[in-house]
Amino acid sequence: MFPILTLITFLPLVGMLVILFLDDDEVIKRFALTLSVVPLILSAYLWIAYGRTGGGIQFEEMVTWIPSVGINYHMGVDGFSVPLIFLTTLLTVISLGYSYLVIDERVKEYFALFLLLETGMLGVFVSLDLFLFYVFWEIGLVPMYFLIGVWGGPRRQYAAIKFFLYTLTGSVFMLLAIIGVAINTGTFDILEVAALGPFAGNALLQSLAFIGFFLGFAIKVPMWPFHTWLPDAHVEAPTAGSVILAGVLLKLGTYGFIRILMPFFPDTFQTFAVPIAFLAFTSIVYGALVAMAQWDFKKMIAYSSVNHMGYVMLGLAAAMATSNADLSARVTGVNGAVLQMFNHGIITGALFLLVGLIYDERTHERDFRAFGGMWSTTPVYGTFLMVASFASLGLPGLAGFVSEFMIFRGALASGDGNFLMALFTILSVLGIVVTAALFLWKVIQLILLGPENDRWKEAKAQGKLTDLSTAEVLTLAPLVFFMFLVGVYPGPVLDVINTATTSLLTAIGIG
């Protein structure tokens, strides 16, 4: 079989090595951007060619790697990973396209690190060996540290170190859990471990291993109270770094819950489901309220990411809460959670790009109070911002509504008979209300509507404030396309996800 997963994963790494031998900045930019399109095309083919009928793991690649300890080069994809691989390659192309326009400092290092980061992210989504999974997990940490620390804002070094220490701490706990699971089961293979059930019959060791993985994934999501690294990292990161951080890196955490915690420890997950739902509810409401209190546009989106990722965790927790809920309700909740991962990447990626386009290239301003009337001043920019804002607050007809509706539909039905789960689900609706209020007030009212700010009106008259260029429109257009496509016709995404969700929940005896 043609090793398409290896090619998708390692082609960016090959591109990084080539860039190290190039010296012309313009050539480096064009090469990196052109090369990044190839994994995007291959990931689109992966999505089209994935067999919906059979589902399960497909496009498998298996080579013995370190036989003395049972480590294999094992790759494969299912309905959970296919959309996320496409999301990763799409956002990488868009981020590199934006970087082509704005990055002029240390170009070689920047584009080389970005391609290395893409390899790390893709590797997590295709790995079916715990050791391989961990290697790729850690690979992604290093380039993001440098992207923030070198090309970030005024407090970039503080934010980079905080990001690195938080995620590394979680990784250490995860590594301990991986070693324990491998010793107990005699294998690092994710599919085999799931079938064997690590630490079967020993609730204490199961709980300790669960907590080790949980900490690694929860910090990456990030769930409250492990979220405090995220706002600093987002505010100080370069725009393209924020797009990838919110659009893909946060999804590594929720993907870990689905790929590892749910199939490895279904009984333990059920035991901790209500506490996890409480953390999810707190993330939802707290994230929305704190986002409402921010005057920095970038920091507001960062806290709204805490809110939106909370919905993902609510859907997953509800699906594992009780053993007597209807299978279809659980499938709906998990489908909604995975779709929310995809949607959040598309919507929040667009929002961070829009912040960068107005801040980096035009106004050098992110304070909501400094704007006003931008829709009439820059109508094309205002239209894109309006659409992304409505998608983020969950307007029907746009992507955000579909996934949030499915999460609440599944969580309420799954929580039937579990008072606390039902309570946390109902209270989480407050997050939707607050999110709608903050986008309507801060983004739409303060930035786009109201009287034109004389400062920007004058800047436009002097030619210093322009609307979006054709290249900038092309950067945003694919994301807006998916906001409408998933909002109106989510079938192409859900059909793929549903095959994996049904297989997972059936295999672990749910329903």
C-alpha positions as CSV (number, residue, x, y, z in Angstrom):
1,M,0.0,0.0,0.0
2,F,1.2,3.5,-0.8
3,P,2.4,5.1,2.5
4,I,0.2,8.2,2.2
5,L,0.2,8.8,6.0
6,T,4.0,8.8,6.1
7,L,4.1,11.2,3.1
8,I,1.6,13.6,4.7
9,T,3.4,13.6,8.0
10,F,7.0,13.8,6.9
11,L,6.9,15.9,3.8
12,P,6.8,19.1,5.9
13,L,9.9,17.8,7.7
14,V,11.7,17.3,4.4
15,G,10.7,20.8,3.5
16,M,12.2,22.1,6.7
17,L,15.5,20.4,5.9
18,V,15.5,21.9,2.4
19,I,14.9,25.4,3.7
20,L,18.0,25.1,5.9
21,F,20.0,25.1,2.7
22,L,18.2,28.1,1.1
23,D,19.3,31.7,1.6
24,D,16.9,33.9,-0.4
25,D,13.9,34.9,1.8
26,E,11.5,35.2,-1.1
27,V,12.5,31.7,-2.3
28,I,12.1,30.3,1.2
29,K,8.6,31.8,1.5
30,R,7.4,30.5,-1.9
31,F,8.9,27.1,-1.3
32,A,7.4,26.6,2.1
33,L,3.9,27.8,1.0
34,T,4.0,25.6,-2.2
35,L,5.2,22.6,-0.3
36,S,2.5,22.9,2.3
37,V,-0.2,22.6,-0.4
38,V,0.9,19.0,-1.1
39,P,-0.2,17.6,2.4
40,L,-3.4,19.5,2.0
41,I,-4.2,17.9,-1.3
42,L,-3.2,14.4,0.1
43,S,-5.4,15.0,3.2
44,A,-8.3,16.0,1.0
45,Y,-7.8,12.7,-0.9
46,L,-7.7,10.9,2.4
47,W,-11.1,12.3,3.3
48,I,-12.6,11.4,0.0
49,A,-11.1,7.9,-0.1
50,Y,-11.9,7.0,3.5
51,G,-14.5,4.2,3.5
52,R,-17.6,5.3,5.3
53,T,-19.3,1.9,5.2
54,G,-16.7,-0.1,7.0
55,G,-15.2,2.7,9.1
56,G,-12.5,1.6,11.5
57,I,-8.8,2.1,11.1
58,Q,-7.8,2.5,7.4
59,F,-4.6,3.3,5.5
60,E,-2.6,1.4,8.1
61,E,1.2,1.4,8.0
62,M,3.2,-1.0,10.3
63,V,6.9,-1.5,10.5
64,T,8.9,-2.9,13.4
65,W,10.9,-0.1,14.9
66,I,12.4,-1.0,18.3
67,P,11.6,-4.8,18.7
68,S,13.4,-5.2,22.0
69,V,10.7,-3.2,23.8
70,G,7.8,-3.8,21.4
71,I,7.7,-0.4,19.7
72,N,6.5,-0.2,16.2
73,Y,6.1,2.4,13.5
74,H,2.3,2.1,13.4
75,M,0.1,4.6,11.7
76,G,-3.5,4.7,10.7
77,V,-6.6,6.9,10.5
78,D,-10.3,6.7,11.3
79,G,-13.2,9.1,11.4
80,F,-11.8,11.0,14.3
81,S,-8.4,11.7,12.8
82,V,-9.3,12.3,9.1
83,P,-11.1,15.7,9.6
84,L,-8.4,16.9,12.0
85,I,-5.6,16.0,9.6
86,F,-7.4,18.0,6.9
87,L,-7.9,20.9,9.4
88,T,-4.2,20.8,10.3
89,T,-3.0,21.0,6.7
90,L,-5.6,23.6,5.7
91,L,-4.7,25.9,8.6
92,T,-1.0,25.4,7.9
93,V,-1.4,26.6,4.3
94,I,-3.5,29.6,5.4
95,S,-1.0,30.4,8.2
96,L,2.0,30.2,5.8
97,G,0.1,32.3,3.3
98,Y,-0.5,35.0,5.9
99,S,3.1,34.7,7.1
100,Y,4.3,35.2,3.5
101,L,2.7,38.7,3.7
102,V,4.0,39.8,7.1
103,I,7.1,37.9,8.1
104,D,10.3,39.7,7.2
105,E,12.6,38.9,10.2
106,R,14.6,35.7,10.4
107,V,12.5,34.2,7.6
108,K,14.5,30.9,7.3
109,E,14.1,30.0,10.9
110,Y,10.4,31.0,11.0
111,F,9.3,28.9,8.0
112,A,11.5,26.0,8.9
113,L,10.0,25.8,12.4
114,F,6.5,26.1,11.1
115,L,7.0,23.1,8.9
116,L,8.5,21.1,11.8
117,L,5.4,22.1,13.8
118,E,3.1,20.7,11.1
119,T,4.9,17.4,11.2
120,G,4.5,17.2,15.0
121,M,0.8,17.9,14.8
122,L,0.0,15.5,12.0
123,G,2.1,12.8,13.7
124,V,-0.2,12.8,16.7
125,F,-3.3,12.3,14.6
126,V,-1.9,9.3,12.7
127,S,0.0,7.5,15.4
128,L,-1.3,4.2,16.6
129,D,1.7,3.4,18.9
130,L,2.0,5.1,22.3
131,F,5.7,5.8,21.9
132,L,5.2,7.3,18.5
133,F,2.3,9.3,19.8
134,Y,4.4,10.8,22.5
135,V,7.4,11.6,20.2
136,F,5.1,13.6,17.9
137,W,3.4,15.2,20.9
138,E,6.7,16.5,22.1
139,I,8.0,17.5,18.6
140,G,5.2,20.1,18.4
141,L,6.1,21.7,21.7
142,V,9.6,22.9,20.6
143,P,8.8,24.9,17.4
144,M,5.8,26.7,19.0
145,Y,8.0,27.7,21.9
146,F,10.4,29.4,19.5
147,L,7.6,30.9,17.4
148,I,6.2,32.6,20.5
149,G,9.6,33.5,22.0
150,V,11.2,34.9,18.9
151,W,8.4,36.4,16.8
152,G,5.9,37.2,19.5
153,G,4.9,40.4,21.3
154,P,6.6,42.4,24.1
155,R,6.2,39.7,26.7
156,R,7.0,36.9,24.4
157,Q,9.7,35.3,26.5
158,Y,7.5,35.0,29.5
159,A,4.6,33.6,27.5
160,A,6.9,31.1,25.7
161,I,8.4,29.8,28.9
162,K,5.0,29.6,30.6
163,F,3.6,27.6,27.6
164,F,6.6,25.3,27.6
165,L,6.5,24.5,31.3
166,Y,2.8,24.0,31.5
167,T,2.7,21.6,28.6
168,L,5.9,19.8,29.5
169,T,4.6,19.2,33.0
170,G,1.5,17.5,31.5
171,S,3.7,15.5,29.2
172,V,5.8,14.1,32.1
173,F,2.6,12.8,33.7
174,M,1.5,11.3,30.4
175,L,4.9,9.7,29.9
176,L,4.7,8.0,33.3
177,A,1.2,6.7,32.4
178,I,2.4,5.4,29.0
179,I,5.3,3.5,30.6
180,G,2.9,2.0,33.2
181,V,0.4,0.9,30.6
182,A,3.1,-0.6,28.4
183,I,4.6,-2.6,31.3
184,N,1.2,-3.9,32.3
185,T,-0.1,-4.8,28.8
186,G,3.3,-5.7,27.2
187,T,2.7,-3.5,24.2
188,F,2.7,0.1,23.1
189,D,0.2,-0.5,20.3
190,I,-2.8,1.7,21.0
191,L,-5.3,-0.7,19.4
192,E,-3.9,-3.7,21.4
193,V,-3.9,-1.8,24.7
194,A,-7.5,-0.8,24.2
195,A,-8.4,-4.4,23.5
196,L,-6.5,-5.7,26.5
197,G,-7.7,-3.1,29.0
198,P,-4.7,-1.9,31.1
199,F,-4.7,-2.7,34.8
200,A,-7.8,-4.8,34.5
201,G,-9.1,-5.5,38.0
202,N,-7.0,-2.9,39.7
203,A,-9.0,0.2,40.2
204,L,-6.2,2.1,42.0
205,L,-3.7,1.7,39.2
206,Q,-6.3,2.3,36.5
207,S,-7.2,5.6,38.3
208,L,-3.5,6.6,38.5
209,A,-2.9,5.9,34.9
210,F,-6.1,7.7,33.9
211,I,-5.0,10.8,35.9
212,G,-1.6,10.8,34.3
213,F,-3.1,10.9,30.8
214,F,-5.8,13.3,32.0
215,L,-3.3,15.9,33.2
216,G,-1.4,15.8,29.9
217,F,-4.5,16.2,27.8
218,A,-6.4,18.6,30.1
219,I,-3.5,21.1,30.1
220,K,-3.4,21.0,26.3
221,V,-7.2,21.5,25.9
222,P,-6.9,23.6,28.1
223,M,-9.6,22.9,30.7
224,W,-10.2,25.1,33.7
225,P,-8.1,25.4,36.0
226,F,-5.3,24.3,33.7
227,H,-5.9,27.1,31.2
228,T,-3.8,30.0,32.5
229,W,-1.0,29.5,30.0
230,L,-3.3,30.0,27.0
231,P,-4.2,33.8,27.2
232,D,-0.5,34.8,27.5
233,A,0.5,32.5,24.7
234,H,-2.2,33.8,22.4
235,V,-1.6,37.4,23.1
236,E,2.1,37.2,22.6
237,A,2.2,34.7,19.7
238,P,2.5,36.0,16.2
239,T,-0.8,35.9,14.3
240,A,-0.1,32.6,12.4
241,G,1.1,31.1,15.7
242,S,-2.2,32.0,17.4
243,V,-4.1,30.4,14.4
244,I,-2.3,27.1,14.8
245,L,-2.3,27.2,18.6
246,A,-6.1,27.6,18.8
247,G,-7.0,25.8,15.6
248,V,-4.9,22.7,16.0
249,L,-2.8,22.4,19.1
250,L,-5.7,22.6,21.5
251,K,-7.4,19.7,19.6
252,L,-4.4,17.5,20.4
253,G,-5.8,17.4,24.0
254,T,-9.4,16.5,23.2
255,Y,-8.2,14.0,20.6
256,G,-6.1,12.3,23.3
257,F,-9.3,11.9,25.4
258,I,-11.0,10.2,22.5
259,R,-8.1,8.1,21.2
260,I,-6.6,7.0,24.5
261,L,-8.7,7.7,27.7
262,M,-12.1,6.6,26.4
263,P,-11.0,3.2,24.9
264,F,-8.3,2.5,27.5
265,F,-10.3,3.3,30.7
266,P,-14.0,3.3,30.0
267,D,-15.0,2.3,33.6
268,T,-12.6,4.8,35.1
269,F,-13.8,7.5,32.7
270,Q,-17.3,6.8,33.8
271,T,-16.3,7.2,37.4
272,F,-14.7,10.6,36.7
273,A,-17.3,11.7,34.1
274,V,-19.3,14.0,36.5
275,P,-16.2,15.8,37.8
276,I,-15.0,16.2,34.2
277,A,-18.4,17.6,33.3
278,F,-18.0,20.1,36.2
279,L,-14.7,21.2,34.9
280,A,-16.2,21.5,31.4
281,F,-19.1,23.5,32.7
282,T,-16.8,25.8,34.6
283,S,-14.6,26.2,31.5
284,I,-17.7,27.1,29.5
285,V,-19.1,29.7,31.8
286,Y,-15.9,31.0,33.2
287,G,-14.3,31.3,29.8
288,A,-17.3,33.3,28.4
289,L,-17.5,35.6,31.5
290,V,-13.7,36.4,31.5
291,A,-13.8,36.9,27.7
292,M,-16.6,39.4,28.3
293,A,-14.3,41.3,30.7
294,Q,-11.4,41.7,28.2
295,W,-10.7,44.8,26.2
296,D,-7.9,43.2,24.2
297,F,-9.3,41.6,21.1
298,K,-6.8,38.8,21.0
299,K,-7.2,38.0,24.7
300,M,-11.0,37.9,24.3
301,I,-10.7,35.3,21.6
302,A,-8.2,33.3,23.7
303,Y,-10.7,33.1,26.6
304,S,-13.6,32.3,24.2
305,S,-11.5,29.3,23.2
306,V,-11.6,28.1,26.8
307,N,-15.3,28.4,26.5
308,H,-15.7,26.6,23.2
309,M,-13.4,23.7,24.1
310,G,-15.5,23.3,27.3
311,Y,-18.3,22.2,25.0
312,V,-16.2,19.5,23.6
313,M,-15.4,18.1,27.0
314,L,-19.0,18.3,28.1
315,G,-20.0,16.2,25.1
316,L,-17.4,13.6,25.9
317,A,-18.1,13.5,29.6
318,A,-21.8,13.1,29.1
319,A,-21.3,10.2,26.7
320,M,-19.4,8.3,29.4
321,A,-21.5,9.3,32.4
322,T,-23.8,6.4,32.9
323,S,-24.1,2.9,31.5
324,N,-27.9,2.9,30.8
325,A,-28.2,5.8,28.4
326,D,-29.3,5.3,24.8
327,L,-26.5,4.7,22.3
328,S,-27.8,7.1,19.8
329,A,-27.7,9.9,22.4
330,R,-24.1,9.2,23.2
331,V,-23.2,9.0,19.6
332,T,-24.8,12.3,19.0
333,G,-22.9,13.9,21.8
334,V,-19.5,12.6,20.8
335,N,-20.2,13.4,17.1
336,G,-21.0,17.0,18.2
337,A,-17.8,17.2,20.3
338,V,-15.6,16.1,17.4
339,L,-17.4,18.4,15.0
340,Q,-16.9,21.2,17.5
341,M,-13.2,20.5,17.4
342,F,-13.3,21.0,13.6
343,N,-15.5,24.0,13.7
344,H,-13.6,25.7,16.4
345,G,-10.4,25.4,14.4
346,I,-12.1,27.0,11.4
347,I,-13.9,29.8,13.2
348,T,-11.2,30.7,15.7
349,G,-8.5,30.5,13.1
350,A,-10.5,33.1,11.0
351,L,-10.9,35.3,14.1
352,F,-7.2,35.4,14.9
353,L,-6.4,36.1,11.3
354,L,-8.8,39.0,11.3
355,V,-7.2,40.4,14.5
356,G,-3.8,40.1,12.8
357,L,-5.0,41.8,9.6
358,I,-6.2,44.8,11.5
359,Y,-3.4,44.9,14.1
360,D,-0.3,43.8,12.3
361,E,-0.9,45.5,8.9
362,R,-3.1,48.5,9.6
363,T,-4.0,50.0,13.0
364,H,-1.5,48.4,15.5
365,E,-4.5,48.5,17.9
366,R,-6.4,45.7,19.6
367,D,-8.4,47.7,22.2
368,F,-12.2,47.5,21.4
369,R,-12.7,51.0,22.7
370,A,-10.3,52.4,20.0
371,F,-12.5,51.3,17.1
372,G,-16.0,52.2,15.9
373,G,-17.7,52.2,12.5
374,M,-15.1,49.9,10.9
375,W,-17.8,48.2,8.8
376,S,-18.3,51.4,6.8
377,T,-14.6,52.3,6.9
378,T,-13.4,48.8,5.7
379,P,-16.6,47.0,4.5
380,V,-14.9,43.8,3.2
381,Y,-13.0,43.3,6.5
382,G,-16.2,44.1,8.4
383,T,-18.2,41.5,6.5
384,F,-15.7,38.7,7.2
385,L,-15.5,39.7,10.9
386,M,-19.3,39.7,11.1
387,V,-19.6,36.2,9.6
388,A,-16.9,34.8,11.9
389,S,-18.4,36.4,14.9
390,F,-21.9,35.0,14.2
391,A,-20.4,31.6,13.6
392,S,-18.6,31.7,16.9
393,L,-21.7,32.7,18.9
394,G,-23.6,29.9,17.3
395,L,-26.0,31.5,14.8
396,P,-28.1,28.8,13.0
397,G,-26.9,28.4,9.4
398,L,-23.2,28.6,10.4
399,A,-20.9,25.9,11.6
400,G,-20.8,26.7,15.3
401,F,-24.6,26.1,15.8
402,V,-24.6,22.5,14.5
403,S,-21.9,21.2,16.8
404,E,-23.2,23.0,19.9
405,F,-26.7,21.8,19.2
406,M,-25.5,18.2,18.9
407,I,-23.5,18.4,22.1
408,F,-26.4,19.7,24.1
409,R,-28.8,17.2,22.5
410,G,-26.6,14.3,23.3
411,A,-25.6,15.5,26.7
412,L,-29.1,16.1,27.9
413,A,-30.3,12.7,26.7
414,S,-27.2,11.0,28.1
415,G,-27.6,12.7,31.4
416,D,-31.1,11.4,31.9
417,G,-31.1,9.8,35.3
418,N,-27.9,11.5,36.3
419,F,-28.9,14.6,38.1
420,L,-25.5,16.3,38.3
421,M,-24.7,15.6,34.6
422,A,-28.1,17.1,33.6
423,L,-27.6,20.1,35.9
424,F,-24.1,20.9,34.5
425,T,-25.5,20.5,31.0
426,I,-28.4,22.9,31.6
427,L,-26.2,25.4,33.4
428,S,-23.7,25.3,30.5
429,V,-26.3,27.0,28.3
430,L,-25.4,30.2,30.2
431,G,-22.1,30.1,28.2
432,I,-24.0,30.4,24.9
433,V,-25.9,33.4,26.2
434,V,-22.8,35.2,27.5
435,T,-20.8,34.3,24.3
436,A,-23.6,35.8,22.1
437,A,-23.6,38.9,24.3
438,L,-19.9,39.5,24.1
439,F,-19.6,39.1,20.4
440,L,-22.7,41.3,19.8
441,W,-21.4,44.0,22.1
442,K,-17.6,44.0,21.8
443,V,-17.0,42.8,18.2
444,I,-20.1,43.8,16.3
445,Q,-21.2,46.9,18.2
446,L,-17.9,48.4,19.3
447,I,-15.7,47.5,16.4
448,L,-18.0,47.4,13.4
449,L,-21.1,49.5,14.1
450,G,-21.7,52.9,15.7
451,P,-20.2,56.2,14.4
452,E,-17.0,56.1,12.5
453,N,-13.9,56.8,14.5
454,D,-12.4,60.0,13.2
455,R,-8.9,58.6,13.7
456,W,-9.5,55.7,11.3
457,K,-11.7,57.8,9.0
458,E,-8.8,60.2,8.6
459,A,-6.3,57.4,8.2
460,K,-8.4,55.9,5.3
461,A,-8.6,59.3,3.6
462,Q,-4.8,59.5,3.8
463,G,-4.4,56.0,2.3
464,K,-3.0,54.6,5.6
465,L,-6.0,52.4,6.3
466,T,-7.1,50.2,3.5
467,D,-9.6,47.4,3.1
468,L,-8.6,43.8,2.6
469,S,-6.4,43.0,-0.4
470,T,-7.2,40.2,-2.8
471,A,-4.5,38.0,-1.2
472,E,-5.9,38.6,2.3
473,V,-9.4,37.8,1.0
474,L,-8.1,34.6,-0.5
475,T,-6.5,33.7,2.9
476,L,-9.9,34.0,4.7
477,A,-12.2,32.7,2.0
478,P,-11.6,28.9,2.6
479,L,-12.5,29.3,6.3
480,V,-15.6,31.2,5.6
481,F,-16.6,28.6,3.0
482,F,-16.4,25.9,5.6
483,M,-18.4,28.0,8.1
484,F,-21.3,28.0,5.7
485,L,-20.8,24.5,4.3
486,V,-20.8,22.8,7.8
487,G,-23.6,25.1,8.9
488,V,-25.9,24.2,6.1
489,Y,-24.7,20.7,5.1
490,P,-22.6,19.0,7.8
491,G,-23.0,15.6,6.3
492,P,-19.6,15.2,4.7
493,V,-17.9,15.8,8.0
494,L,-20.4,14.0,10.2
495,D,-20.5,10.9,8.0
496,V,-16.8,10.3,8.6
497,I,-16.9,11.1,12.3
498,N,-20.0,8.9,12.9
499,T,-18.2,5.8,11.7
500,A,-15.5,6.2,14.4
501,T,-17.9,7.3,17.2
502,T,-20.3,4.3,16.7
503,S,-17.4,1.9,16.6
504,L,-15.8,3.3,19.7
505,L,-18.9,3.4,21.9
506,T,-19.9,0.0,20.7
507,A,-16.5,-1.5,21.4
508,I,-16.3,-0.2,25.0
509,G,-19.8,-1.5,25.8
510,I,-21.6,1.8,25.9
511,G,-25.3,1.9,25.3
